[in-house]
């Protein structure tokens, strides 16, 4: 990781040098992920990062790459994605307070820059992040709320909410979460993560999961939610979560919840 950070630092320094003096900005971005293949620029398909870079280049043709704090999956939403970008000072001809407004004028309606503020030279949206908070919404009623159809997973059958709360507590702590994540095409250096919060709350038919941790594996949050919902359906007892984690085998845990119920809420620094 130290080598990766040094490489990134060198790359940033090289990029900044090629642009001349630059101003670094920290952006907080919200988006509806329904029309995107996740945050990252894609070889095929459209990423939120691409749309943001296109908007920046219309205002600042020499602006550098936008670096995001997370790689949200296809269809996942965000209210608090953090990113940073370096803008050449000779192209920055507007007050800082107008930057978010200017960018939003060139962005589609499903992406918005909520704030844009100056960042320290050593700030890095990804490598400086200490943790993240995700929320997941489930609508537990025989009929789906049509206003939430793109933001919540419809689970029509009754759920044992007390069992779900017991299962949620078992994910808290430092564990190997290999059983809860979908394997990527590359090997992860480590599948151990620390979950500091895993709450399940109910308000009528709406169930909200809040999950916080120092980092998350590919589709890990959705694996946790899917497993807890299946506990609520009686497919697993809450105590089986411990055995699932110890197995380090994705086949032992529950399903992966659909993407459209998940929102990246905050990134902690």
DORONU-575895 format. One record per residue: residue in three letters; x, z, y of N, C-alpha, C in turn; residue number from 0. Coordinates in Angstrom, 3 decimals. Atoms other than C-alpha are relative to their C-alpha. Example, Ala and Ser with C-alpha at 12.3 -4.5 7.8 and 13.67 -1.06 7.14 Angstrom:
% DORONU-575895
mitor,n_x,n_z,n_y,ca_x,ca_z,ca_y,c_x,c_z,c_y,pami
ALA,0.890,0.000,-1.190,12.300,7.800,-4.500,0.900,0.000,1.200,0
SER,-0.820,-0.060,-1.190,13.670,7.140,-1.060,-0.770,0.730,1.090,1
//
This chain:
% DORONU-575895
mitor,n_x,n_z,n_y,ca_x,ca_z,ca_y,c_x,c_z,c_y,pami
UNK,0.830,0.000,-1.202,0.000,0.000,0.000,0.866,0.000,1.254,0
UNK,-0.904,-0.032,-1.147,2.878,0.810,2.381,0.561,-1.388,0.281,1
UNK,-0.528,1.362,-0.155,4.311,-2.657,1.716,-1.041,-0.918,0.608,2
UNK,1.087,0.836,-0.532,0.924,-4.237,2.423,-0.166,0.255,1.488,3
UNK,0.172,-0.341,-1.403,0.616,-2.336,5.701,1.140,-0.540,0.854,4
UNK,-1.141,0.519,-0.744,4.137,-3.303,6.779,-0.132,-1.500,0.170,5
UNK,0.192,1.453,-0.070,3.384,-6.937,5.932,-1.047,-0.352,1.041,6
UNK,1.066,0.248,-0.958,0.170,-6.744,7.947,0.494,0.229,1.420,7
UNK,-0.546,-0.308,-1.323,1.988,-5.120,10.854,0.903,-1.126,0.491,8
UNK,-0.891,1.101,-0.362,4.628,-7.865,10.817,-0.789,-1.243,0.372,9
UNK,0.834,1.182,-0.264,1.948,-10.550,10.662,-0.683,0.123,1.357,10
UNK,0.650,-0.214,-1.285,0.108,-9.002,13.620,0.980,-0.186,1.145,11
UNK,-1.009,0.118,-1.048,3.309,-8.767,15.629,0.368,-1.462,0.235,12
UNK,-0.335,1.419,-0.100,4.158,-12.386,14.862,-1.109,-0.764,0.695,13
UNK,1.147,0.675,-0.589,0.645,-13.521,15.776,-0.104,0.317,1.489,14
UNK,0.076,-0.408,-1.396,0.643,-11.483,18.997,1.071,-0.698,0.828,15
UNK,-1.083,0.648,-0.710,4.008,-12.953,19.942,-0.299,-1.456,0.294,16
UNK,0.315,1.413,-0.188,2.752,-16.505,19.501,-1.078,-0.194,1.044,17
UNK,1.077,0.102,-0.977,-0.229,-15.755,21.748,0.426,0.469,1.380,18
UNK,-0.393,-0.634,-1.237,1.782,-14.051,24.489,-0.629,1.379,0.080,19
UNK,0.607,-1.327,-0.147,0.566,-10.697,25.895,-1.493,-0.051,-0.363,20
UNK,1.394,-0.015,0.439,-2.743,-9.769,24.293,-0.635,1.354,0.261,21
UNK,0.788,-1.229,-0.066,-5.485,-7.189,24.647,-0.712,0.143,-1.338,22
UNK,0.651,-0.234,1.289,-6.740,-5.626,21.410,-1.336,0.698,0.239,23
UNK,1.335,-0.566,-0.135,-10.449,-4.884,21.116,-0.528,0.464,-1.361,24
UNK,0.714,-0.521,1.171,-12.394,-2.777,18.649,-1.471,-0.381,0.147,25
UNK,1.386,0.464,-0.023,-15.760,-4.330,17.829,-0.821,0.772,-1.025,26
UNK,0.967,-0.551,0.947,-18.767,-2.626,16.210,-1.107,-1.044,-0.136,27
UNK,0.853,1.160,0.251,-20.956,-5.263,14.584,-1.143,0.368,-0.936,28
UNK,1.172,-0.156,0.860,-24.459,-5.245,13.109,-0.445,-1.391,-0.446,29
UNK,0.507,1.295,0.462,-25.853,-8.024,10.949,-0.965,0.154,-1.168,30
UNK,0.882,0.173,1.153,-28.589,-9.006,8.569,0.740,-0.943,-0.945,31
UNK,-0.847,0.782,0.905,-26.663,-10.240,5.539,-0.715,-1.028,-0.849,32
UNK,0.785,0.875,0.883,-29.471,-12.320,4.004,0.520,-1.432,-0.036,33
UNK,-0.420,1.405,-0.075,-28.026,-15.653,5.158,1.495,-0.202,-0.190,34
UNK,-1.459,0.090,0.059,-24.363,-14.881,4.466,0.546,0.393,-1.371,35
UNK,-0.694,-0.321,1.247,-21.970,-14.757,1.524,0.936,1.188,0.220,36
UNK,-0.803,-1.167,-0.299,-20.727,-11.400,2.749,0.687,-0.115,1.349,37
UNK,-0.719,-0.023,-1.276,-18.439,-10.529,5.662,1.052,-1.086,0.076,38
UNK,-1.248,0.757,-0.078,-15.338,-12.525,4.801,-0.217,-1.507,0.093,39
UNK,-0.026,1.469,-0.027,-14.609,-16.173,5.631,0.082,-0.512,-1.434,40
UNK,0.108,0.501,1.369,-15.463,-18.177,2.502,0.543,-1.426,-0.124,41
UNK,-0.382,1.390,0.273,-14.018,-21.310,0.900,-1.244,-0.861,-0.120,42
UNK,1.308,0.655,0.057,-17.593,-22.273,0.096,-1.033,1.021,0.439,43
UNK,0.975,-0.942,-0.518,-20.551,-20.704,1.853,0.444,0.555,1.345,44
UNK,-0.202,-0.479,-1.363,-20.766,-18.875,5.153,0.161,1.511,0.038,45
UNK,-0.223,-1.429,-0.178,-19.327,-15.461,6.038,-0.253,0.411,1.440,46
UNK,0.242,-0.520,-1.344,-20.185,-13.268,9.043,1.257,-0.132,0.855,47
UNK,-1.280,0.107,-0.708,-16.488,-13.251,10.012,0.167,-1.380,0.634,48
UNK,-0.131,1.367,-0.523,-16.586,-17.045,10.447,-0.827,-0.195,1.264,49
UNK,0.871,0.140,-1.166,-19.530,-16.899,12.851,0.574,0.748,1.208,50
UNK,-0.568,-0.784,-1.088,-17.808,-14.200,14.912,1.234,-0.691,0.576,51
UNK,-1.194,0.693,-0.477,-14.546,-16.136,15.106,-0.370,-1.262,0.779,52
UNK,0.453,1.191,-0.736,-16.419,-19.271,16.180,-0.477,0.366,1.403,53
UNK,0.469,-0.450,-1.311,-18.085,-17.331,19.013,1.173,0.380,0.901,54
UNK,-1.177,-0.398,-0.770,-14.756,-15.850,20.124,0.768,-1.208,0.521,55
UNK,-0.792,1.162,-0.385,-13.055,-19.226,20.193,-0.671,-0.833,1.097,56
UNK,0.685,0.695,-1.092,-15.715,-20.628,22.505,0.324,0.655,1.343,57
UNK,-0.345,-0.733,-1.218,-14.800,-17.942,25.022,1.501,0.071,0.230,58
UNK,-1.451,-0.192,-0.062,-11.103,-17.510,24.217,0.638,-0.896,-1.061,59
UNK,-0.466,0.972,0.996,-9.645,-20.602,22.489,1.202,0.447,-0.821,60
UNK,-1.203,-0.428,0.721,-6.428,-18.811,21.479,-0.155,1.365,-0.670,61
UNK,0.216,-1.315,0.602,-8.022,-15.608,20.147,0.471,0.010,-1.444,62
UNK,-0.493,-0.119,1.368,-6.519,-14.349,16.903,-1.107,0.235,-1.000,63
UNK,0.946,-0.270,1.088,-8.193,-13.621,13.557,-0.742,1.309,0.240,64
UNK,0.779,-1.234,-0.039,-10.973,-11.031,13.453,0.236,0.734,-1.320,65
UNK,-0.287,-0.797,1.185,-9.961,-8.265,11.024,-1.102,1.040,-0.188,66
UNK,1.094,-0.919,0.266,-12.868,-6.376,9.448,0.434,1.202,-0.818,67
UNK,-0.302,-1.226,0.726,-12.925,-2.879,7.984,-0.424,-0.070,-1.458,68
UNK,0.563,0.051,1.354,-14.849,-3.892,4.840,-0.315,-1.439,-0.377,69
UNK,0.454,1.295,0.502,-15.717,-6.856,2.655,-1.386,0.201,-0.610,70
UNK,1.334,-0.195,0.559,-19.460,-6.457,2.314,-0.372,-1.194,-0.882,71
UNK,0.375,1.024,0.972,-21.019,-8.411,-0.563,-1.069,-0.933,0.553,72
UNK,1.070,0.934,-0.339,-23.387,-11.355,-0.388,-1.326,0.736,0.134,73
UNK,1.322,-0.588,-0.190,-26.725,-10.222,1.062,-0.026,1.419,0.501,74
UNK,-0.056,-1.380,-0.485,-25.537,-6.758,2.154,-0.006,-0.013,1.530,75
UNK,0.139,-0.093,-1.448,-26.353,-5.686,5.720,1.004,0.988,0.591,76
UNK,-0.864,-0.980,-0.688,-24.413,-3.693,8.334,-0.602,0.379,1.341,77
UNK,0.287,-0.476,-1.350,-25.144,-1.570,11.372,1.266,0.486,0.687,78
UNK,-1.216,-0.569,-0.578,-21.626,-0.230,11.835,1.285,-0.607,-0.526,79
UNK,-1.254,0.658,0.378,-19.083,-2.788,10.638,0.966,0.064,1.179,80
UNK,-1.026,-0.065,-1.050,-15.861,-2.244,12.606,1.010,-1.113,-0.246,81
UNK,-1.007,1.059,0.087,-13.422,-5.060,13.345,0.887,0.089,1.237,82
UNK,-0.822,0.091,-1.205,-10.567,-5.731,15.721,0.484,-1.431,0.177,83
UNK,-0.477,1.343,-0.325,-9.302,-8.841,17.460,0.940,0.099,1.201,84
UNK,-0.907,0.073,-1.141,-6.493,-9.717,19.856,-0.318,-1.243,0.818,85
UNK,0.357,1.075,-0.921,-7.335,-11.826,22.902,1.130,-0.173,1.009,86
UNK,-1.060,0.210,-1.001,-4.638,-13.429,25.105,-0.470,0.436,1.385,87
UNK,0.406,-0.536,-1.298,-4.694,-11.707,28.480,-0.265,-1.097,1.018,88
UNK,0.211,1.061,-0.991,-4.471,-14.984,30.370,-1.353,-0.695,-0.183,89
UNK,1.329,0.576,0.221,-7.786,-16.064,28.799,-1.121,1.007,0.253,90
UNK,0.995,-1.067,-0.146,-9.552,-12.725,29.361,-0.365,0.137,1.477,91
UNK,0.358,0.044,-1.424,-11.250,-13.416,32.688,-1.355,0.662,0.265,92
UNK,1.260,-0.728,-0.213,-14.184,-11.010,32.398,0.259,1.492,-0.168,93
UNK,-0.145,-1.446,0.223,-14.614,-7.236,32.625,-0.249,0.336,-1.463,94
UNK,0.161,-0.393,1.403,-14.342,-5.492,29.257,-1.460,0.268,-0.348,95
UNK,1.381,-0.387,0.275,-17.928,-4.246,29.572,-0.914,-1.200,-0.267,96
UNK,0.823,1.193,0.203,-19.224,-7.835,29.475,0.348,-0.758,-1.284,97
UNK,-0.454,0.746,1.168,-17.400,-8.884,26.302,-1.067,-0.069,-1.090,98
UNK,1.029,0.013,1.043,-20.125,-7.845,23.839,-1.141,-0.917,0.381,99
UNK,1.100,0.850,-0.485,-22.809,-9.547,25.952,0.380,-1.477,-0.099,100
UNK,-0.457,1.385,0.048,-20.748,-12.737,26.183,0.055,-0.519,-1.433,101
UNK,-0.070,0.417,1.402,-20.105,-12.853,22.423,-1.391,-0.203,-0.590,102
UNK,1.348,0.104,0.556,-23.771,-12.252,21.608,-0.722,-1.258,0.452,103
UNK,0.612,1.236,-0.478,-24.715,-15.277,23.700,0.348,-1.189,-0.892,104
UNK,-0.439,1.094,0.871,-22.827,-17.449,21.181,-0.217,0.301,-1.492,105
UNK,0.231,-0.372,1.397,-23.882,-15.637,17.995,-1.450,-0.256,-0.404,106
UNK,1.383,0.122,0.464,-26.966,-16.283,15.845,-0.704,1.349,0.102,107
UNK,0.767,-1.224,-0.228,-29.766,-13.726,16.150,0.192,1.054,-1.085,108
UNK,-0.183,-0.979,1.068,-28.896,-12.095,12.823,1.374,0.659,0.017,109
UNK,-1.293,-0.681,-0.191,-25.433,-11.006,14.069,0.073,0.466,1.452,110
UNK,-0.149,-0.525,-1.356,-24.847,-8.756,17.087,1.232,0.896,0.100,111
UNK,-1.083,-0.914,-0.335,-21.772,-7.113,18.608,-0.625,1.148,0.781,112
UNK,0.643,-1.155,-0.620,-23.028,-3.618,19.434,0.880,0.621,1.086,113
UNK,-0.928,-0.492,-1.028,-19.910,-2.612,21.370,1.341,-0.689,-0.168,114
UNK,-1.358,0.570,-0.007,-16.500,-3.974,22.324,0.821,0.826,0.977,115
UNK,-0.814,-0.888,-0.833,-13.876,-1.545,23.615,1.478,-0.230,-0.276,116
UNK,-1.445,0.141,0.180,-10.120,-1.613,24.139,0.490,0.933,-1.099,117
UNK,-0.572,-0.785,1.094,-8.132,-0.383,21.164,1.485,0.197,0.227,118
UNK,-1.441,-0.226,-0.040,-4.670,1.103,20.860,0.717,-1.120,-0.728,119
UNK,-0.768,1.083,0.615,-1.934,-1.309,19.863,0.147,0.199,-1.502,120
UNK,-0.198,-0.245,1.427,-1.562,0.401,16.467,-1.318,0.108,-0.775,121
UNK,1.282,-0.081,0.710,-5.290,0.343,15.645,-0.157,-1.199,-0.928,122
UNK,0.321,1.056,0.954,-6.221,-1.636,12.523,-1.324,0.374,-0.668,123
UNK,1.350,-0.320,0.471,-9.881,-1.813,11.491,-0.031,0.369,-1.472,124
UNK,0.010,-0.270,1.440,-9.097,-1.825,7.767,0.944,1.139,-0.374,125
UNK,-1.009,-0.935,0.491,-5.886,0.156,7.309,-0.082,1.378,0.657,126
UNK,0.164,-1.295,-0.653,-6.781,2.937,9.771,-1.287,0.714,-0.442,127
UNK,1.269,-0.603,0.422,-10.190,3.573,8.175,0.243,1.134,-0.990,128
UNK,-0.109,-1.170,0.881,-10.534,6.998,6.508,-1.165,0.100,-0.980,129
UNK,1.158,-0.064,0.887,-13.935,6.485,4.932,-1.144,-0.837,0.542,130
UNK,1.159,0.809,-0.372,-17.286,4.728,5.042,-1.284,0.698,-0.438,131
UNK,1.324,-0.474,0.395,-20.961,5.586,4.906,-0.912,-1.206,-0.243,132
UNK,0.991,1.022,0.338,-23.486,3.356,3.154,-1.357,0.667,-0.188,133
UNK,1.354,-0.447,0.328,-27.253,3.743,2.945,-0.692,-1.076,-0.808,134
UNK,0.761,0.925,0.844,-29.567,2.204,0.409,-1.463,0.444,0.020,135
UNK,1.420,-0.309,-0.088,-33.362,1.989,0.681,-0.760,-0.559,-1.205,136
UNK,0.884,0.375,1.104,-35.861,1.910,-2.176,-1.440,0.256,0.442,137
UNK,1.428,-0.200,-0.256,-39.625,1.434,-1.766,-0.677,0.228,-1.351,138
UNK,0.548,-0.405,1.297,-41.263,3.317,-4.631,-1.531,0.130,0.078,139
UNK,1.463,0.081,-0.093,-44.909,2.241,-4.622,-0.437,-1.227,-0.784,140
UNK,0.477,1.159,0.779,-47.053,-0.122,-6.668,-0.004,-1.280,0.828,141
UNK,-0.008,1.169,-0.887,-47.295,-2.445,-3.646,1.185,0.080,0.951,142
UNK,-1.159,0.027,-0.894,-44.242,-3.482,-1.643,-0.442,-0.020,1.451,143
UNK,0.208,0.064,-1.438,-44.188,-2.814,2.085,0.547,-1.340,0.491,144
UNK,-0.507,1.332,-0.377,-43.977,-6.381,3.445,0.997,0.030,1.145,145
UNK,-0.944,-0.095,-1.111,-42.068,-5.197,6.523,1.395,0.387,-0.459,146
UNK,-1.293,-0.423,0.532,-39.265,-3.891,4.290,0.481,-0.898,-1.145,147
UNK,-0.312,0.821,1.184,-39.134,-6.725,1.759,1.434,-0.514,-0.004,148
UNK,-1.384,0.491,-0.068,-35.692,-7.850,2.997,1.004,1.134,0.222,149
UNK,-0.896,-1.128,-0.247,-34.278,-4.335,3.524,-0.114,1.111,-1.029,150
UNK,0.169,-1.066,0.994,-35.430,-2.311,0.510,-0.294,-0.607,-1.369,151
UNK,0.241,0.393,1.397,-35.527,-2.613,-3.286,-1.360,0.545,-0.414,152
UNK,1.325,-0.426,0.447,-39.078,-2.507,-4.617,0.065,0.488,-1.449,153
UNK,0.069,-0.604,1.336,-39.342,-0.126,-7.593,-1.423,0.507,-0.164,154
UNK,1.432,-0.328,0.015,-43.060,-0.009,-8.490,-0.401,1.163,-0.895,155
UNK,0.388,-1.046,0.945,-43.051,2.520,-11.349,0.386,1.387,0.518,156
UNK,-0.317,-1.370,-0.437,-43.064,6.332,-10.816,1.424,0.386,-0.388,157
UNK,-1.376,-0.466,0.233,-39.650,8.022,-10.595,0.033,1.520,-0.020,158
UNK,-0.235,-1.442,0.048,-38.525,11.525,-11.527,1.027,0.319,1.078,159
UNK,-0.881,-0.180,-1.152,-37.121,12.426,-8.126,0.975,1.163,-0.198,160
UNK,-0.883,-1.147,0.235,-35.706,15.815,-9.181,1.170,-0.387,-0.898,161
UNK,-1.075,0.463,0.886,-33.727,14.150,-11.993,0.983,-0.881,0.766,162
UNK,-0.871,0.852,-0.807,-32.387,11.591,-9.507,0.923,0.827,0.888,163
UNK,-0.837,-0.866,-0.847,-31.159,14.345,-7.196,1.099,0.680,-0.813,164
UNK,-1.027,-0.621,0.853,-29.361,16.053,-10.077,1.081,-1.012,-0.362,165
UNK,-0.974,1.045,0.354,-27.711,12.777,-11.096,0.903,-0.332,1.182,166
UNK,-0.771,0.357,-1.197,-26.618,12.041,-7.513,1.160,0.966,0.219,167
UNK,-1.040,-1.010,-0.224,-24.655,15.305,-7.284,1.203,-0.205,-0.914,168
UNK,-1.087,0.164,0.965,-22.579,14.305,-10.314,1.001,-1.085,0.401,169
UNK,-0.926,1.024,-0.481,-21.025,11.390,-8.446,0.950,0.538,1.070,170
UNK,-0.824,-0.562,-1.069,-19.550,13.657,-5.764,1.327,0.500,-0.578,171
UNK,-1.321,-0.431,0.441,-15.836,14.290,-6.078,0.929,-1.174,-0.243,172
UNK,-0.997,1.026,0.305,-12.710,12.395,-7.093,-0.143,-0.401,-1.464,173
UNK,0.230,0.500,1.356,-13.421,10.217,-10.140,0.580,-1.405,-0.128,174
UNK,-0.267,1.409,0.284,-12.409,6.976,-11.781,-1.368,-0.671,-0.092,175
UNK,1.317,0.627,-0.090,-15.386,4.773,-10.842,-0.049,-1.385,-0.650,176
UNK,-0.037,1.313,0.641,-14.501,1.830,-13.060,-1.330,-0.352,-0.669,177
UNK,1.267,0.246,0.686,-17.803,2.234,-14.940,-1.121,-0.400,0.952,178
UNK,1.056,0.280,-0.974,-19.787,1.770,-11.726,0.258,-1.256,0.813,179
UNK,-0.376,1.149,-0.814,-18.027,-1.288,-10.307,0.055,-1.269,-0.848,180
UNK,-0.103,1.305,0.653,-18.146,-4.975,-11.163,1.438,-0.478,0.103,181
UNK,-1.395,0.439,0.039,-14.768,-6.406,-12.182,0.204,-1.244,0.860,182
UNK,-0.388,1.185,-0.775,-13.155,-8.806,-9.719,0.961,-0.860,-0.815,183
UNK,-0.899,0.911,0.707,-10.969,-11.730,-10.688,1.442,0.515,0.007,184
UNK,-1.346,-0.575,-0.049,-7.886,-9.666,-9.754,-0.051,1.460,-0.433,185
UNK,-0.086,-1.379,0.487,-6.732,-6.312,-11.136,0.170,0.962,1.179,186
UNK,-0.105,-1.010,-1.048,-7.257,-3.288,-8.881,1.197,0.905,-0.273,187
UNK,-1.128,-0.925,0.144,-4.252,-1.054,-8.230,-0.478,1.335,-0.569,188
UNK,0.591,-1.242,0.498,-6.494,1.967,-8.837,-1.509,-0.075,0.166,189
UNK,1.455,-0.061,-0.090,-10.190,2.498,-9.547,-0.475,1.429,0.275,190
UNK,0.336,-1.379,-0.356,-10.070,6.176,-8.532,-0.409,0.046,1.471,191
UNK,0.496,-0.168,-1.361,-12.114,6.991,-5.436,-0.595,1.403,0.142,192
UNK,0.598,-1.303,-0.268,-13.437,10.147,-3.782,-1.306,-0.194,0.761,193
UNK,1.314,0.029,-0.645,-17.155,10.346,-2.979,-0.259,1.390,0.570,194
UNK,0.186,-1.286,-0.670,-17.805,13.098,-0.436,-1.471,0.340,0.217,195
UNK,1.443,-0.236,-0.203,-21.570,12.685,-0.147,-0.793,-1.007,-0.825,196
UNK,0.920,0.873,0.737,-24.296,11.300,-2.393,-1.370,0.684,0.022,197
UNK,1.306,-0.622,-0.222,-27.730,12.315,-1.115,-1.120,-0.966,-0.366,198
UNK,1.208,0.783,0.236,-31.153,11.119,-2.216,-1.154,0.749,0.660,199
UNK,1.121,-0.630,-0.703,-34.073,11.862,0.111,-1.234,-0.885,-0.067,200
UNK,1.264,0.746,0.129,-37.723,10.903,-0.046,-0.899,0.297,1.187,201
UNK,1.019,-0.131,-1.034,-40.266,10.290,2.706,-1.159,-0.911,-0.392,202
UNK,1.073,0.821,0.551,-43.499,9.145,1.101,0.567,-0.932,-1.056,203
UNK,-0.525,0.935,1.003,-42.754,6.005,-0.910,1.430,-0.481,0.271,204
UNK,-1.344,0.474,-0.349,-39.429,5.403,0.871,1.059,1.001,-0.461,205
UNK,-1.111,-0.820,0.484,-36.322,6.744,-0.882,1.284,-0.525,0.627,206
UNK,-1.236,0.394,-0.672,-33.025,6.741,1.008,1.194,0.671,-0.664,207
UNK,-1.272,-0.472,0.547,-29.601,7.081,-0.611,1.037,-0.057,1.120,208
UNK,-1.122,-0.003,-0.945,-26.659,8.082,1.610,1.261,0.323,-0.790,209
UNK,-1.224,-0.153,0.780,-23.223,7.627,0.067,1.196,-0.144,0.930,210
UNK,-1.217,0.030,-0.809,-19.930,8.460,1.784,1.210,0.203,-0.903,211
UNK,-1.212,-0.159,0.779,-16.407,8.182,0.461,1.197,-0.595,0.699,212
UNK,-1.239,0.509,-0.609,-12.801,7.267,1.159,0.189,-1.490,-0.234,213
UNK,-0.061,1.430,0.281,-13.346,3.761,-0.229,-0.918,-0.314,-1.163,214
UNK,0.948,0.389,1.040,-15.558,1.784,-2.576,0.479,-1.267,-0.713,215
UNK,-0.324,1.162,0.810,-14.950,-0.660,-5.397,-1.104,-1.049,0.142,216
UNK,0.944,1.121,-0.087,-16.737,-4.007,-5.713,-1.334,0.368,-0.656,217
UNK,1.375,-0.316,0.421,-20.499,-3.299,-5.991,-0.158,1.431,-0.532,218
UNK,0.045,-1.381,0.482,-19.756,0.391,-6.644,-1.235,0.753,0.505,219
UNK,1.179,-0.697,-0.544,-22.470,1.721,-4.292,-1.272,-0.464,-0.698,220
UNK,1.200,0.536,0.653,-25.033,-0.565,-5.873,-0.072,0.437,-1.462,221
UNK,-0.019,-0.520,1.365,-23.923,0.588,-9.333,-0.469,1.446,-0.055,222
UNK,0.434,-1.397,-0.073,-24.417,4.220,-8.315,-1.508,0.071,0.203,223
UNK,1.439,-0.020,-0.278,-27.879,3.523,-6.888,-0.798,-0.465,-1.220,224
UNK,0.715,0.511,1.173,-28.962,1.449,-9.900,-0.031,1.008,-1.129,225
UNK,-0.067,-1.013,1.065,-27.817,4.173,-12.294,-0.941,1.170,0.308,226
UNK,0.865,-1.128,-0.369,-29.625,6.933,-10.355,-1.474,-0.374,-0.126,227
UNK,1.396,0.443,0.145,-32.852,4.904,-10.239,-0.398,-0.045,-1.478,228
UNK,0.321,0.030,1.435,-32.657,4.371,-14.001,-0.078,1.402,-0.596,229
UNK,0.200,-1.396,0.386,-32.221,8.126,-14.412,-1.426,0.413,0.357,230
UNK,1.363,-0.305,-0.424,-35.448,8.442,-12.436,-1.065,-0.643,-0.873,231
UNK,0.924,0.681,0.912,-37.092,6.007,-14.834,0.029,0.583,-1.403,232
UNK,-0.101,-0.628,1.310,-36.065,8.192,-17.776,0.879,-0.733,-0.985,233
UNK,-0.855,0.766,0.907,-33.559,5.707,-19.207,1.288,0.742,-0.345,234
UNK,-1.168,-0.845,0.265,-30.669,8.212,-18.944,-0.320,1.409,0.478,235
UNK,0.091,-1.358,-0.567,-30.577,12.015,-18.572,1.062,0.156,1.079,236
UNK,-1.001,-0.181,-1.065,-28.743,13.192,-15.420,1.381,0.373,-0.530,237
UNK,-1.286,-0.468,0.534,-26.026,14.847,-17.538,0.856,-1.138,-0.557,238
UNK,-0.759,1.110,0.579,-25.025,11.446,-18.964,0.932,-0.659,1.013,239
UNK,-0.871,0.578,-1.026,-23.429,10.479,-15.642,1.456,0.366,-0.267,240
UNK,-1.369,-0.438,0.288,-20.347,12.517,-16.603,0.639,-0.860,-1.075,241
UNK,-0.519,0.828,1.090,-19.932,10.555,-19.852,0.211,-1.441,0.461,242
UNK,-0.146,1.362,-0.536,-20.446,7.268,-17.992,1.313,-0.137,0.755,243
UNK,-1.232,0.046,-0.787,-17.615,8.058,-15.593,1.231,0.079,-0.898,244
UNK,-1.138,-0.178,0.898,-15.301,9.174,-18.387,0.250,-1.233,-0.864,245
UNK,-0.138,1.180,0.867,-15.960,5.974,-20.382,0.828,-1.109,0.643,246
UNK,-0.731,1.057,-0.731,-14.425,3.717,-17.663,-0.365,-1.384,-0.524,247
UNK,0.511,1.245,0.585,-16.597,0.914,-19.049,-1.319,-0.326,0.687,248
UNK,1.206,0.365,-0.762,-19.175,-0.906,-16.893,-1.237,-0.063,-0.888,249
UNK,1.154,0.132,0.901,-21.409,-1.402,-19.940,-0.672,1.335,-0.283,250
UNK,0.546,-1.322,0.288,-21.930,2.363,-20.261,-0.922,0.517,1.107,251
UNK,0.780,-0.508,-1.133,-23.486,2.881,-16.816,-1.255,-0.832,0.204,252
UNK,1.258,0.683,-0.273,-26.753,1.712,-15.294,0.180,-1.325,0.713,253
UNK,0.024,1.330,-0.605,-27.708,-1.503,-13.560,0.602,0.003,1.409,254
UNK,-0.423,0.181,-1.380,-26.405,-2.866,-10.261,-1.243,-0.267,0.841,255
UNK,1.170,0.170,-0.854,-29.084,-2.457,-7.585,0.140,-1.280,0.828,256
UNK,-0.058,1.227,-0.811,-30.005,-5.586,-5.562,0.708,0.217,1.338,257
UNK,-0.824,-0.115,-1.208,-27.863,-6.313,-2.507,-0.807,0.312,1.253,258
UNK,0.706,-0.039,-1.281,-30.594,-6.461,0.129,-0.426,1.396,0.441,259
UNK,0.337,-1.362,-0.401,-31.241,-2.690,0.101,1.161,0.769,0.598,260
UNK,-1.220,-0.728,-0.399,-27.656,-1.783,1.087,0.417,-0.323,1.438,261
UNK,-0.439,0.144,-1.391,-26.427,-1.200,4.653,1.292,0.803,0.219,262
UNK,-1.202,-0.728,-0.430,-22.917,-0.315,5.853,-0.345,0.643,1.337,263
UNK,0.447,-0.709,-1.196,-23.778,2.373,8.416,1.134,0.367,0.947,264
UNK,-1.088,-0.499,-0.847,-20.467,3.784,9.656,1.340,-0.195,-0.686,265
UNK,-1.376,-0.046,0.493,-16.723,3.517,9.284,0.673,1.150,0.742,266
UNK,-0.629,-1.182,-0.587,-14.749,6.719,9.869,1.493,-0.233,0.209,267
UNK,-1.422,0.142,-0.328,-11.328,6.838,11.542,0.601,1.351,0.369,268
//
